[in-house]
Amino acid sequence: MLMDGFADRARIAALEEVVLGVQGVTGVQSLRARLMGSRVHVDVTVLVPSQMSIVEAHAVADRVEEALIRLSDVREVHVHVEPDVVAQAK
């Protein structure tokens, strides 16, 4: 996890917890947060079930973005989606 301008690991963990609470997310591959003035910009790569359709995966990405934007200090969110091939193998 990258924390440009962040000294608070608890805040990064809280952002990750929000992402993991979104239906369809099976994991967080990476999460970067940058402080731009008083606002946070988040770049996150989430894992979704590998058998999920592109349409469903896009909906998950939208839900992740919406969940993070609801936080008062988050201004911009970029969500990347990757298949969770490890979860499928289990």
The first five atom37 places (N, CA, C, CB, O) and aatype in JSON, in Angstrom:
{
  "aatype": [12, 10, 12, 3, 7, 13, 0, 3, 1, 0, 1, 9, 0, 0, 10, 6, 6, 19, 19, 10, 7, 19, 5, 7, 19, 16, 7, 19, 5, 15, 10, 1, 0, 1, 10, 12, 7, 15, 1, 19, 8, 19, 3, 19, 16, 19, 10, 19, 14, 15, 5, 12, 15, 9, 19, 6, 0, 8, 0, 19, 0, 3, 1, 19, 6, 6, 0, 10, 9, 1, 10, 15, 3, 19, 1, 6, 19, 8, 19, 8, 19, 6, 14, 3, 19, 19, 0, 5, 0, 11],
  "atom_mask": [
    [1, 1, 1, 1, 1],
    [1, 1, 1, 1, 1],
    [1, 1, 1, 1, 1],
    [1, 1, 1, 1, 1],
    [1, 1, 1, 0, 1],
    [1, 1, 1, 1, 1],
    [1, 1, 1, 1, 1],
    [1, 1, 1, 1, 1],
    [1, 1, 1, 1, 1],
    [1, 1, 1, 1, 1],
    [1, 1, 1, 1, 1],
    [1, 1, 1, 1, 1],
    [1, 1, 1, 1, 1],
    [1, 1, 1, 1, 1],
    [1, 1, 1, 1, 1],
    [1, 1, 1, 1, 1],
    [1, 1, 1, 1, 1],
    [1, 1, 1, 1, 1],
    [1, 1, 1, 1, 1],
    [1, 1, 1, 1, 1],
    [1, 1, 1, 0, 1],
    [1, 1, 1, 1, 1],
    [1, 1, 1, 1, 1],
    [1, 1, 1, 0, 1],
    [1, 1, 1, 1, 1],
    [1, 1, 1, 1, 1],
    [1, 1, 1, 0, 1],
    [1, 1, 1, 1, 1],
    [1, 1, 1, 1, 1],
    [1, 1, 1, 1, 1],
    [1, 1, 1, 1, 1],
    [1, 1, 1, 1, 1],
    [1, 1, 1, 1, 1],
    [1, 1, 1, 1, 1],
    [1, 1, 1, 1, 1],
    [1, 1, 1, 1, 1],
    [1, 1, 1, 0, 1],
    [1, 1, 1, 1, 1],
    [1, 1, 1, 1, 1],
    [1, 1, 1, 1, 1],
    [1, 1, 1, 1, 1],
    [1, 1, 1, 1, 1],
    [1, 1, 1, 1, 1],
    [1, 1, 1, 1, 1],
    [1, 1, 1, 1, 1],
    [1, 1, 1, 1, 1],
    [1, 1, 1, 1, 1],
    [1, 1, 1, 1, 1],
    [1, 1, 1, 1, 1],
    [1, 1, 1, 1, 1],
    [1, 1, 1, 1, 1],
    [1, 1, 1, 1, 1],
    [1, 1, 1, 1, 1],
    [1, 1, 1, 1, 1],
    [1, 1, 1, 1, 1],
    [1, 1, 1, 1, 1],
    [1, 1, 1, 1, 1],
    [1, 1, 1, 1, 1],
    [1, 1, 1, 1, 1],
    [1, 1, 1, 1, 1],
    [1, 1, 1, 1, 1],
    [1, 1, 1, 1, 1],
    [1, 1, 1, 1, 1],
    [1, 1, 1, 1, 1],
    [1, 1, 1, 1, 1],
    [1, 1, 1, 1, 1],
    [1, 1, 1, 1, 1],
    [1, 1, 1, 1, 1],
    [1, 1, 1, 1, 1],
    [1, 1, 1, 1, 1],
    [1, 1, 1, 1, 1],
    [1, 1, 1, 1, 1],
    [1, 1, 1, 1, 1],
    [1, 1, 1, 1, 1],
    [1, 1, 1, 1, 1],
    [1, 1, 1, 1, 1],
    [1, 1, 1, 1, 1],
    [1, 1, 1, 1, 1],
    [1, 1, 1, 1, 1],
    [1, 1, 1, 1, 1],
    [1, 1, 1, 1, 1],
    [1, 1, 1, 1, 1],
    [1, 1, 1, 1, 1],
    [1, 1, 1, 1, 1],
    [1, 1, 1, 1, 1],
    [1, 1, 1, 1, 1],
    [1, 1, 1, 1, 1],
    [1, 1, 1, 1, 1],
    [1, 1, 1, 1, 1],
    [1, 1, 1, 1, 1]
  ],
  "atom_positions": [
    [[0.83, -1.18, 0.0], [0.0, 0.0, 0.0], [0.88, 1.24, 0.0], [-0.95, 0.0, 1.2], [1.82, 1.34, 0.79]],
    [[0.58, 2.16, -0.86], [1.32, 3.4, -0.97], [0.57, 4.49, -0.23], [1.54, 3.8, -2.45], [-0.66, 4.59, -0.32]],
    [[1.3, 5.3, 0.51], [0.65, 6.33, 1.3], [1.31, 7.68, 1.05], [0.71, 5.98, 2.79], [1.86, 8.27, 1.98]],
    [[1.26, 8.19, -0.17], [1.84, 9.5, -0.47], [1.15, 10.54, 0.4], [1.69, 9.85, -1.98], [-0.06, 10.75, 0.28]],
    [[1.9, 11.2, 1.26], [1.32, 12.24, 2.09], [0.52, 11.71, 3.27], [0.0, 0.0, 0.0], [-0.07, 12.49, 4.01]],
    [[0.5, 10.4, 3.44], [-0.23, 9.8, 4.55], [0.76, 9.29, 5.58], [-1.15, 8.64, 4.06], [1.73, 8.61, 5.23]],
    [[0.54, 9.62, 6.82], [1.37, 9.08, 7.9], [0.55, 8.1, 8.74], [1.93, 10.21, 8.78], [1.09, 7.46, 9.65]],
    [[-0.72, 7.98, 8.44], [-1.64, 7.22, 9.27], [-2.02, 5.9, 8.61], [-2.9, 8.05, 9.55], [-2.9, 5.85, 7.75]],
    [[-1.36, 4.84, 9.02], [-1.66, 3.51, 8.47], [-3.08, 3.08, 8.81], [-0.66, 2.48, 9.0], [-3.7, 2.32, 8.06]],
    [[-3.6, 3.56, 9.92], [-4.98, 3.22, 10.3], [-5.97, 3.75, 9.26], [-5.31, 3.79, 11.7], [-6.97, 3.11, 8.99]],
    [[-5.69, 4.92, 8.69], [-6.57, 5.49, 7.67], [-6.55, 4.64, 6.4], [-6.14, 6.94, 7.34], [-7.6, 4.4, 5.79]],
    [[-5.38, 4.17, 6.02], [-5.26, 3.3, 4.85], [-6.02, 2.0, 5.11], [-3.78, 3.0, 4.52], [-6.73, 1.51, 4.24]],
    [[-5.87, 1.45, 6.3], [-6.58, 0.22, 6.67], [-8.09, 0.44, 6.63], [-6.14, -0.28, 8.06], [-8.84, -0.45, 6.23]],
    [[-8.54, 1.62, 7.05], [-9.97, 1.93, 7.02], [-10.48, 2.01, 5.59], [-10.24, 3.25, 7.75], [-11.59, 1.55, 5.3]],
    [[-9.69, 2.58, 4.69], [-10.09, 2.63, 3.27], [-10.2, 1.22, 2.71], [-9.07, 3.45, 2.45], [-11.15, 0.9, 1.99]],
    [[-9.23, 0.37, 3.05], [-9.26, -1.01, 2.57], [-10.48, -1.75, 3.12], [-7.98, -1.74, 2.97], [-11.1, -2.55, 2.41]],
    [[-10.83, -1.49, 4.37], [-12.0, -2.13, 4.97], [-13.28, -1.75, 4.24], [-12.11, -1.74, 6.46], [-14.16, -2.58, 4.03]],
    [[-13.38, -0.48, 3.84], [-14.54, -0.03, 3.07], [-14.62, -0.81, 1.76], [-14.47, 1.5, 2.79], [-15.69, -1.28, 1.37]],
    [[-13.5, -0.94, 1.07], [-13.46, -1.65, -0.21], [-13.84, -3.11, -0.02], [-12.05, -1.55, -0.84], [-14.63, -3.65, -0.8]],
    [[-13.3, -3.75, 1.0], [-13.59, -5.17, 1.24], [-15.05, -5.4, 1.62], [-12.69, -5.71, 2.34], [-15.55, -6.51, 1.5]],
    [[-15.73, -4.35, 2.07], [-17.14, -4.47, 2.42], [-18.08, -4.39, 1.23], [0.0, 0.0, 0.0], [-19.29, -4.56, 1.39]],
    [[-17.54, -4.13, 0.06], [-18.37, -4.01, -1.15], [-18.67, -5.4, -1.7], [-17.66, -3.14, -2.23], [-17.77, -6.22, -1.88]],
    [[-19.94, -5.64, -1.96], [-20.37, -6.93, -2.5], [-19.66, -7.22, -3.82], [-21.89, -6.96, -2.69], [-19.64, -6.38, -4.72]],
    [[-19.08, -8.41, -3.92], [-18.4, -8.83, -5.14], [-16.89, -8.73, -5.04], [0.0, 0.0, 0.0], [-16.18, -9.34, -5.84]],
    [[-16.37, -7.97, -4.08], [-14.92, -7.84, -3.9], [-14.43, -9.01, -3.06], [-14.55, -6.47, -3.23], [-14.91, -9.23, -1.95]],
    [[-13.46, -9.77, -3.6], [-12.9, -10.9, -2.85], [-11.55, -10.56, -2.23], [-12.75, -12.1, -3.76], [-11.05, -11.31, -1.39]],
    [[-10.97, -9.43, -2.63], [-9.7, -9.02, -2.06], [-9.24, -7.69, -2.63], [0.0, 0.0, 0.0], [-9.8, -7.17, -3.6]],
    [[-8.21, -7.15, -1.99], [-7.59, -5.91, -2.46], [-6.16, -6.25, -2.84], [-7.65, -4.78, -1.37], [-5.35, -6.64, -1.99]],
    [[-5.84, -6.1, -4.12], [-4.49, -6.39, -4.59], [-3.54, -5.23, -4.25], [-4.49, -6.64, -6.11], [-2.4, -5.45, -3.85]],
    [[-4.02, -4.02, -4.43], [-3.23, -2.84, -4.06], [-4.16, -1.68, -3.78], [-2.22, -2.48, -5.19], [-5.27, -1.6, -4.32]],
    [[-3.7, -0.79, -2.93], [-4.45, 0.41, -2.61], [-3.45, 1.54, -2.4], [-5.37, 0.21, -1.34], [-2.55, 1.44, -1.57]],
    [[-3.61, 2.6, -3.17], [-2.75, 3.78, -3.04], [-3.64, 4.96, -2.71], [-1.92, 4.04, -4.35], [-4.7, 5.14, -3.31]],
    [[-3.21, 5.75, -1.78], [-3.94, 6.96, -1.42], [-2.96, 8.12, -1.39], [-4.67, 6.81, -0.05], [-1.87, 8.03, -0.83]],
    [[-3.38, 9.21, -2.0], [-2.54, 10.41, -2.03], [-3.34, 11.57, -1.46], [-2.06, 10.72, -3.49], [-4.52, 11.76, -1.78]],
    [[-2.69, 12.33, -0.64], [-3.31, 13.51, -0.08], [-3.03, 14.69, -1.0], [-2.79, 13.79, 1.36], [-1.87, 15.03, -1.25]],
    [[-4.08, 15.3, -1.5], [-3.98, 16.48, -2.37], [-4.68, 17.61, -1.63], [-4.62, 16.22, -3.8], [-5.9, 17.75, -1.7]],
    [[-3.9, 18.42, -0.93], [-4.51, 19.43, -0.06], [-5.17, 18.71, 1.1], [0.0, 0.0, 0.0], [-4.52, 17.96, 1.83]],
    [[-6.46, 18.94, 1.27], [-7.2, 18.26, 2.34], [-8.0, 17.08, 1.82], [-8.13, 19.25, 3.04], [-8.74, 16.44, 2.58]],
    [[-7.86, 16.78, 0.54], [-8.65, 15.71, -0.09], [-7.78, 14.52, -0.42], [-9.32, 16.23, -1.35], [-6.58, 14.64, -0.64]],
    [[-8.42, 13.36, -0.46], [-7.72, 12.1, -0.72], [-8.09, 11.6, -2.11], [-8.07, 11.04, 0.36], [-9.26, 11.6, -2.5]],
    [[-7.08, 11.17, -2.84], [-7.27, 10.51, -4.13], [-6.86, 9.05, -3.94], [-6.43, 11.21, -5.28], [-5.78, 8.77, -3.42]],
    [[-7.73, 8.13, -4.35], [-7.51, 6.71, -4.12], [-7.4, 5.97, -5.45], [-8.64, 6.11, -3.26], [-8.2, 6.2, -6.36]],
    [[-6.42, 5.09, -5.54], [-6.24, 4.2, -6.68], [-6.2, 2.79, -6.1], [-4.93, 4.54, -7.52], [-5.28, 2.45, -5.36]],
    [[-7.19, 1.98, -6.45], [-7.29, 0.65, -5.85], [-7.48, -0.41, -6.92], [-8.46, 0.61, -4.84], [-8.21, -0.2, -7.9]],
    [[-6.83, -1.54, -6.73], [-7.03, -2.71, -7.59], [-7.72, -3.76, -6.74], [-5.67, -3.25, -8.19], [-7.18, -4.24, -5.74]],
    [[-8.94, -4.12, -7.16], [-9.72, -5.11, -6.41], [-9.74, -6.44, -7.16], [-11.15, -4.6, -6.18], [-9.59, -6.49, -8.38]],
    [[-9.92, -7.49, -6.39], [-10.07, -8.83, -6.96], [-11.55, -9.2, -6.93], [-9.22, -9.86, -6.18], [-12.25, -8.95, -5.96]],
    [[-12.0, -9.82, -8.01], [-13.37, -10.32, -8.11], [-13.3, -11.76, -8.59], [-14.24, -9.44, -9.09], [-12.3, -12.17, -9.17]],
    [[-14.35, -12.54, -8.36], [-14.33, -13.93, -8.83], [-14.01, -14.0, -10.32], [-15.69, -14.61, -8.55], [-14.53, -13.22, -11.12]],
    [[-13.14, -14.93, -10.68], [-12.67, -14.99, -12.07], [-13.77, -15.35, -13.07], [-11.55, -16.0, -12.18], [-13.64, -15.05, -14.25]],
    [[-14.83, -15.98, -12.61], [-15.92, -16.33, -13.52], [-16.92, -15.18, -13.69], [-16.64, -17.57, -13.01], [-17.89, -15.32, -14.45]],
    [[-16.71, -14.07, -13.02], [-17.62, -12.93, -13.09], [-17.55, -12.31, -14.49], [-17.27, -11.87, -12.01], [-16.47, -12.19, -15.08]],
    [[-18.71, -11.91, -15.01], [-18.74, -11.28, -16.33], [-18.15, -9.87, -16.25], [-20.19, -11.22, -16.87], [-18.01, -9.29, -15.17]],
    [[-17.82, -9.34, -17.41], [-17.28, -7.98, -17.47], [-18.32, -6.98, -16.96], [-16.85, -7.62, -18.91], [-17.98, -6.02, -16.27]],
    [[-19.55, -7.2, -17.31], [-20.63, -6.3, -16.85], [-20.72, -6.31, -15.33], [-21.98, -6.71, -17.48], [-20.83, -5.26, -14.7]],
    [[-20.68, -7.51, -14.74], [-20.74, -7.62, -13.28], [-19.52, -6.98, -12.63], [-20.86, -9.1, -12.86], [-19.64, -6.29, -11.62]],
    [[-18.34, -7.22, -13.2], [-17.11, -6.66, -12.65], [-17.13, -5.13, -12.71], [-15.88, -7.2, -13.41], [-16.66, -4.46, -11.79]],
    [[-17.68, -4.6, -13.79], [-17.8, -3.14, -13.91], [-18.74, -2.59, -12.83], [-18.31, -2.76, -15.32], [-18.49, -1.53, -12.27]],
    [[-19.82, -3.32, -12.56], [-20.75, -2.9, -11.5], [-20.07, -2.91, -10.14], [-21.99, -3.82, -11.49], [-20.32, -2.04, -9.31]],
    [[-19.22, -3.9, -9.9], [-18.46, -3.95, -8.64], [-17.56, -2.72, -8.54], [-17.62, -5.26, -8.55], [-17.49, -2.08, -7.49]],
    [[-16.86, -2.4, -9.62], [-15.99, -1.23, -9.63], [-16.78, 0.05, -9.33], [-15.27, -1.1, -10.99], [-16.31, 0.91, -8.59]],
    [[-17.96, 0.16, -9.9], [-18.82, 1.33, -9.62], [-19.19, 1.39, -8.15], [-20.09, 1.28, -10.48], [-19.18, 2.46, -7.54]],
    [[-19.52, 0.23, -7.56], [-19.89, 0.2, -6.14], [-18.71, 0.57, -5.24], [-20.42, -1.2, -5.76], [-18.89, 1.25, -4.23]],
    [[-17.52, 0.12, -5.61], [-16.32, 0.48, -4.84], [-16.12, 2.0, -4.89], [-15.06, -0.26, -5.38], [-15.89, 2.64, -3.87]],
    [[-16.21, 2.56, -6.08], [-16.04, 4.0, -6.23], [-17.07, 4.76, -5.4], [-16.16, 4.4, -7.71], [-16.73, 5.7, -4.7]],
    [[-18.33, 4.35, -5.48], [-19.39, 5.01, -4.73], [-19.16, 4.92, -3.22], [-20.75, 4.41, -5.07], [-19.37, 5.9, -2.5]],
    [[-18.72, 3.76, -2.75], [-18.48, 3.57, -1.31], [-17.37, 4.49, -0.82], [-18.13, 2.11, -1.01], [-17.47, 5.06, 0.27]],
    [[-16.31, 4.63, -1.6], [-15.2, 5.48, -1.18], [-15.53, 6.96, -1.3], [-13.96, 5.16, -2.01], [-15.13, 7.75, -0.44]],
    [[-16.25, 7.35, -2.33], [-16.62, 8.75, -2.53], [-17.55, 9.23, -1.41], [-17.3, 8.95, -3.9], [-17.58, 10.42, -1.09]],
    [[-18.31, 8.32, -0.82], [-19.19, 8.69, 0.3], [-18.4, 9.19, 1.51], [-20.06, 7.5, 0.71], [-18.95, 9.91, 2.35]],
    [[-17.14, 8.81, 1.61], [-16.3, 9.29, 2.71], [-16.02, 10.78, 2.49], [-14.97, 8.48, 2.81], [-15.72, 11.2, 1.37]],
    [[-16.12, 11.55, 3.53], [-16.09, 13.01, 3.4], [-14.81, 13.57, 2.8], [-16.31, 13.63, 4.72], [-14.84, 14.61, 2.14]],
    [[-13.67, 12.9, 3.01], [-12.41, 13.47, 2.53], [-11.93, 12.89, 1.21], [-11.36, 13.27, 3.57], [-10.91, 13.33, 0.68]],
    [[-12.64, 11.92, 0.67], [-12.22, 11.3, -0.6], [-12.83, 12.08, -1.76], [-12.66, 9.8, -0.66], [-14.04, 12.28, -1.83]],
    [[-11.97, 12.51, -2.66], [-12.43, 13.32, -3.79], [-12.45, 12.54, -5.1], [-11.56, 14.54, -3.94], [-13.36, 12.7, -5.91]],
    [[-11.44, 11.71, -5.31], [-11.32, 11.01, -6.59], [-10.93, 9.57, -6.34], [-10.29, 11.7, -7.5], [-10.11, 9.27, -5.47]],
    [[-11.54, 8.66, -7.12], [-11.27, 7.23, -6.97], [-11.08, 6.62, -8.35], [-12.43, 6.52, -6.21], [-11.87, 6.86, -9.27]],
    [[-10.04, 5.81, -8.48], [-9.81, 5.02, -9.68], [-9.81, 3.56, -9.24], [-8.45, 5.41, -10.41], [-9.06, 3.18, -8.34]],
    [[-10.66, 2.76, -9.87], [-10.77, 1.35, -9.5], [-10.36, 0.48, -10.68], [-12.23, 1.0, -9.05], [-10.83, 0.67, -11.8]],
    [[-9.47, -0.45, -10.42], [-9.04, -1.43, -11.4], [-9.54, -2.79, -10.91], [-7.47, -1.42, -11.6], [-9.56, -3.04, -9.7]],
    [[-9.93, -3.65, -11.82], [-10.48, -4.96, -11.46], [-9.61, -6.05, -12.05], [-11.95, -5.1, -11.94], [-9.24, -6.01, -13.22]],
    [[-9.29, -7.04, -11.22], [-8.52, -8.21, -11.65], [-9.26, -9.47, -11.21], [-7.07, -8.18, -11.06], [-9.93, -9.46, -10.18]],
    [[-9.14, -10.55, -11.98], [-9.77, -11.81, -11.56], [-9.02, -12.43, -10.39], [-9.82, -12.81, -12.74], [-7.79, -12.42, -10.35]],
    [[-9.77, -12.96, -9.44], [-9.19, -13.62, -8.28], [-9.04, -15.11, -8.61], [-10.07, -13.41, -6.99], [-9.92, -15.91, -8.29]],
    [[-7.93, -15.45, -9.23], [-7.71, -16.85, -9.64], [-7.37, -17.73, -8.45], [-6.6, -16.93, -10.69], [-7.59, -18.94, -8.51]],
    [[-6.84, -17.16, -7.38], [-6.53, -17.93, -6.18], [-7.82, -18.42, -5.53], [-5.71, -17.1, -5.18], [-7.9, -19.58, -5.11]],
    [[-8.82, -17.55, -5.43], [-10.09, -17.94, -4.82], [-10.77, -19.03, -5.63], [-11.02, -16.72, -4.71], [-11.42, -19.91, -5.06]],
    [[-10.63, -18.99, -6.95], [-11.25, -20.0, -7.8], [-10.59, -21.36, -7.59], [-11.15, -19.6, -9.27], [-11.27, -22.39, -7.66]],
    [[-9.3, -21.39, -7.33], [-8.56, -22.64, -7.17], [-8.9, -23.35, -5.87], [-7.07, -22.38, -7.24], [-8.64, -24.55, -5.73]],
    [[-9.46, -22.62, -4.91], [-9.76, -23.23, -3.61], [-10.95, -24.15, -3.66], [-10.01, -22.16, -2.58], [-11.32, -24.73, -2.64]]
  ]
}
